[in-house]
């Protein structure tokens, strides 16, 4: 299982945001200091108030609105599923910090939660996932934006 720990300045707002994306809140691990956001059977977010988060580190807590510390990416079943997820997040108080990235074989969009934590949602064509982007591009062409970083 994976547990990603994020900070929040407003726990109730965070719970509302993540449930708007289709997540559940596990009440057994949720109280006034933290909420366990369930993405699927293997992936959970612990959204922690600053006071609670500070018990786990001696470092200063970063302001996700000002600095990027981590990008958490999730695969989706289709381009439409990517759009639906990000659109739901924006409607629930999130922000889309940049335009969609369409590389032909892979499509993705970024979403900031209300605290500025960055989530990315992507769909990759099955052939590209199984055989690599070059195999997909060789058969279907480069698409709107060629293979990133090459």
Order of alpha helices (4+ residues) and beta strands (2+ residues): beta-alpha-beta-beta-beta-alpha-beta-alpha-beta-beta-beta-alpha-alpha
